[in-house]
Amino acid sequence: MSEHFFPRLTEVVAIAPYRLRTTWNTGEALEVDVETILRKHAALSAILDPEVFARVHIGEWGNGIEWIDEEFGADNVYAWAKEQAGEVSHEMFGSWMLRNGLSLSTAAEALGISRRMISYYRTAHKAIPRAIWLACLGWEATRPKQREIPRTLPTASEYAATHA
């Protein structure tokens, strides 16, 4: 199995201005709103035309969505759709690891799960359970020293003081 799996698109349809219905090789059908991204970058302004937006199509091998000469990578679209659906994305998980300087092994140790599961979560092979994400946030909030497991959580003011 590839270290860089990432789901592939099997279908994309414009369903409203700046909103897409995406279907993935994982069997998931997710909606994603891309208006904020389109408005953020001047180079994408042509896609804001409803006629152009409606011509969205899947890029080669299902690795992205395209309009004219512009495209979004499938891994980004997948992450945006998951996050907009209230789920944890592989990008959020990868950012947590990067922010805390964690490798696959140290993240596995921090969360008390296997290195393989960390890899699955980071590469979108498996959905990230809400409990795992809450454990990530808790670990980050308490930042254990060396191999100690925290015995208490910081108060709101203690947390605020260390994250100011």
C-alpha positions as a Markdown table, in Angstrom:
| # | Residue | x | y | z |
|---|---|---|---|---|
| 1 | Met | 0.0 | 0.0 | 0.0 |
| 2 | Ser | 1.3 | 3.4 | -0.9 |
| 3 | Glu | 2.4 | 5.8 | 1.8 |
| 4 | His | 0.6 | 8.6 | -0.2 |
| 5 | Phe | -2.8 | 7.0 | -0.7 |
| 6 | Phe | -5.3 | 9.9 | -0.8 |
| 7 | Pro | -8.8 | 9.3 | -2.1 |
| 8 | Arg | -9.5 | 9.8 | -5.8 |
| 9 | Leu | -12.4 | 11.5 | -7.3 |
| 10 | Thr | -14.9 | 9.5 | -9.3 |
| 11 | Glu | -17.4 | 12.2 | -10.0 |
| 12 | Val | -17.8 | 16.0 | -9.5 |
| 13 | Val | -20.9 | 18.0 | -10.2 |
| 14 | Ala | -21.6 | 21.7 | -9.7 |
| 15 | Ile | -24.8 | 21.9 | -7.6 |
| 16 | Ala | -25.0 | 25.6 | -6.8 |
| 17 | Pro | -22.8 | 28.6 | -7.3 |
| 18 | Tyr | -19.4 | 27.6 | -5.8 |
| 19 | Arg | -20.7 | 24.4 | -4.3 |
| 20 | Leu | -19.7 | 20.9 | -5.6 |
| 21 | Arg | -20.9 | 17.4 | -5.0 |
| 22 | Thr | -17.9 | 15.1 | -5.0 |
| 23 | Thr | -17.9 | 11.3 | -5.1 |
| 24 | Trp | -14.8 | 9.4 | -4.1 |
| 25 | Asn | -13.3 | 6.0 | -4.6 |
| 26 | Thr | -13.9 | 5.4 | -0.9 |
| 27 | Gly | -17.6 | 5.3 | -1.6 |
| 28 | Glu | -18.1 | 8.7 | 0.1 |
| 29 | Ala | -20.2 | 11.5 | -1.5 |
| 30 | Leu | -19.3 | 14.9 | 0.0 |
| 31 | Glu | -20.4 | 18.4 | -0.7 |
| 32 | Val | -17.8 | 21.2 | -0.6 |
| 33 | Asp | -18.2 | 25.0 | -0.9 |
| 34 | Val | -15.2 | 26.5 | -2.6 |
| 35 | Glu | -16.3 | 30.2 | -2.8 |
| 36 | Thr | -13.9 | 31.4 | -0.1 |
| 37 | Ile | -10.9 | 29.8 | -1.9 |
| 38 | Leu | -12.0 | 31.2 | -5.3 |
| 39 | Arg | -12.4 | 34.7 | -3.9 |
| 40 | Lys | -9.1 | 34.6 | -2.0 |
| 41 | His | -7.0 | 34.2 | -5.1 |
| 42 | Ala | -7.2 | 36.7 | -8.0 |
| 43 | Ala | -5.9 | 34.1 | -10.5 |
| 44 | Leu | -9.1 | 32.1 | -9.8 |
| 45 | Ser | -11.6 | 35.0 | -10.5 |
| 46 | Ala | -12.6 | 33.6 | -13.9 |
| 47 | Ile | -14.1 | 30.6 | -12.2 |
| 48 | Leu | -16.5 | 32.9 | -10.3 |
| 49 | Asp | -18.5 | 33.2 | -13.5 |
| 50 | Pro | -21.4 | 30.7 | -13.0 |
| 51 | Glu | -21.1 | 29.4 | -16.6 |
| 52 | Val | -17.4 | 28.6 | -16.1 |
| 53 | Phe | -18.0 | 27.2 | -12.6 |
| 54 | Ala | -20.6 | 24.8 | -14.0 |
| 55 | Arg | -18.0 | 23.3 | -16.4 |
| 56 | Val | -16.0 | 21.7 | -13.5 |
| 57 | His | -14.6 | 18.3 | -14.3 |
| 58 | Ile | -12.3 | 15.7 | -12.9 |
| 59 | Gly | -8.7 | 16.0 | -13.7 |
| 60 | Glu | -6.5 | 13.2 | -15.0 |
| 61 | Trp | -6.7 | 10.0 | -13.0 |
| 62 | Gly | -9.1 | 11.5 | -10.5 |
| 63 | Asn | -6.3 | 13.5 | -8.8 |
| 64 | Gly | -8.1 | 16.8 | -8.8 |
| 65 | Ile | -10.9 | 19.0 | -10.1 |
| 66 | Glu | -10.4 | 21.4 | -13.0 |
| 67 | Trp | -11.8 | 24.5 | -14.8 |
| 68 | Ile | -10.1 | 26.1 | -17.8 |
| 69 | Asp | -6.4 | 26.1 | -16.7 |
| 70 | Glu | -7.0 | 26.0 | -13.0 |
| 71 | Glu | -7.3 | 23.1 | -10.7 |
| 72 | Phe | -7.5 | 22.0 | -7.0 |
| 73 | Gly | -5.8 | 18.8 | -5.9 |
| 74 | Ala | -8.1 | 16.0 | -4.8 |
| 75 | Asp | -6.4 | 15.7 | -1.4 |
| 76 | Asn | -7.2 | 19.4 | -0.7 |
| 77 | Val | -10.8 | 19.1 | -1.9 |
| 78 | Tyr | -11.3 | 15.9 | 0.2 |
| 79 | Ala | -10.0 | 17.7 | 3.3 |
| 80 | Trp | -12.1 | 20.8 | 2.7 |
| 81 | Ala | -15.2 | 18.6 | 2.3 |
| 82 | Lys | -14.5 | 16.6 | 5.4 |
| 83 | Glu | -13.9 | 19.7 | 7.5 |
| 84 | Gln | -17.1 | 21.4 | 6.1 |
| 85 | Ala | -19.0 | 18.2 | 7.1 |
| 86 | Gly | -17.8 | 18.6 | 10.7 |
| 87 | Glu | -15.3 | 15.8 | 10.5 |
| 88 | Val | -11.5 | 15.7 | 11.1 |
| 89 | Ser | -9.4 | 15.7 | 7.9 |
| 90 | His | -6.1 | 14.1 | 7.2 |
| 91 | Glu | -4.7 | 17.7 | 6.8 |
| 92 | Met | -5.8 | 18.7 | 10.3 |
| 93 | Phe | -4.1 | 15.5 | 11.7 |
| 94 | Gly | -0.9 | 16.2 | 9.7 |
| 95 | Ser | -0.9 | 19.8 | 10.9 |
| 96 | Trp | -1.2 | 18.6 | 14.5 |
| 97 | Met | 1.8 | 16.3 | 14.0 |
| 98 | Leu | 3.8 | 19.1 | 12.3 |
| 99 | Arg | 2.9 | 21.7 | 14.9 |
| 100 | Asn | 4.1 | 19.5 | 17.7 |
| 101 | Gly | 7.1 | 18.1 | 15.9 |
| 102 | Leu | 5.9 | 14.5 | 16.0 |
| 103 | Ser | 7.0 | 11.6 | 13.8 |
| 104 | Leu | 4.8 | 8.6 | 13.2 |
| 105 | Ser | 6.4 | 6.9 | 16.1 |
| 106 | Thr | 6.2 | 9.8 | 18.6 |
| 107 | Ala | 2.6 | 10.5 | 17.6 |
| 108 | Ala | 1.7 | 6.8 | 18.1 |
| 109 | Glu | 3.3 | 6.9 | 21.5 |
| 110 | Ala | 1.5 | 10.2 | 22.4 |
| 111 | Leu | -1.9 | 8.8 | 21.5 |
| 112 | Gly | -1.3 | 5.2 | 22.6 |
| 113 | Ile | -2.1 | 3.7 | 19.2 |
| 114 | Ser | 0.0 | 2.0 | 16.6 |
| 115 | Arg | 2.3 | 3.7 | 14.2 |
| 116 | Arg | 0.4 | 2.1 | 11.3 |
| 117 | Met | -2.9 | 3.8 | 12.5 |
| 118 | Ile | -1.1 | 7.2 | 12.6 |
| 119 | Ser | 0.0 | 6.6 | 9.0 |
| 120 | Tyr | -3.5 | 5.6 | 8.0 |
| 121 | Tyr | -4.9 | 8.8 | 9.6 |
| 122 | Arg | -2.3 | 11.1 | 8.1 |
| 123 | Thr | -2.8 | 9.7 | 4.6 |
| 124 | Ala | -6.6 | 9.5 | 4.7 |
| 125 | His | -6.6 | 5.7 | 4.5 |
| 126 | Lys | -8.9 | 5.6 | 7.5 |
| 127 | Ala | -11.4 | 8.2 | 8.9 |
| 128 | Ile | -10.1 | 9.9 | 12.1 |
| 129 | Pro | -12.5 | 9.1 | 15.0 |
| 130 | Arg | -13.6 | 12.2 | 17.0 |
| 131 | Ala | -12.1 | 10.6 | 20.1 |
| 132 | Ile | -8.7 | 10.5 | 18.5 |
| 133 | Trp | -8.9 | 14.1 | 17.5 |
| 134 | Leu | -10.0 | 15.1 | 21.0 |
| 135 | Ala | -7.0 | 13.1 | 22.3 |
| 136 | Cys | -4.7 | 15.1 | 19.9 |
| 137 | Leu | -6.1 | 18.4 | 21.3 |
| 138 | Gly | -5.8 | 17.2 | 24.9 |
| 139 | Trp | -2.2 | 16.0 | 24.3 |
| 140 | Glu | -1.4 | 19.4 | 22.8 |
| 141 | Ala | -3.0 | 21.3 | 25.6 |
| 142 | Thr | -1.1 | 19.5 | 28.3 |
| 143 | Arg | 2.2 | 18.9 | 26.4 |
| 144 | Pro | 3.5 | 16.0 | 28.5 |
| 145 | Lys | 7.1 | 16.4 | 29.7 |
| 146 | Gln | 9.2 | 13.5 | 28.3 |
| 147 | Arg | 7.3 | 10.2 | 29.0 |
| 148 | Glu | 5.0 | 11.5 | 31.7 |
| 149 | Ile | 1.2 | 11.2 | 31.3 |
| 150 | Pro | -0.5 | 14.4 | 32.7 |
| 151 | Arg | -2.6 | 13.8 | 35.8 |
| 152 | Thr | -4.7 | 16.9 | 35.5 |
| 153 | Leu | -5.8 | 19.4 | 32.9 |
| 154 | Pro | -4.8 | 23.0 | 33.1 |
| 155 | Thr | -7.4 | 25.5 | 34.2 |
| 156 | Ala | -8.7 | 27.9 | 31.5 |
| 157 | Ser | -6.5 | 30.7 | 32.7 |
| 158 | Glu | -3.4 | 28.5 | 32.9 |
| 159 | Tyr | -4.1 | 27.2 | 29.3 |
| 160 | Ala | -4.6 | 30.8 | 28.1 |
| 161 | Ala | -1.4 | 31.9 | 29.7 |
| 162 | Thr | 0.7 | 29.2 | 28.0 |
| 163 | His | -0.9 | 29.8 | 24.6 |
| 164 | Ala | -0.9 | 33.6 | 24.6 |
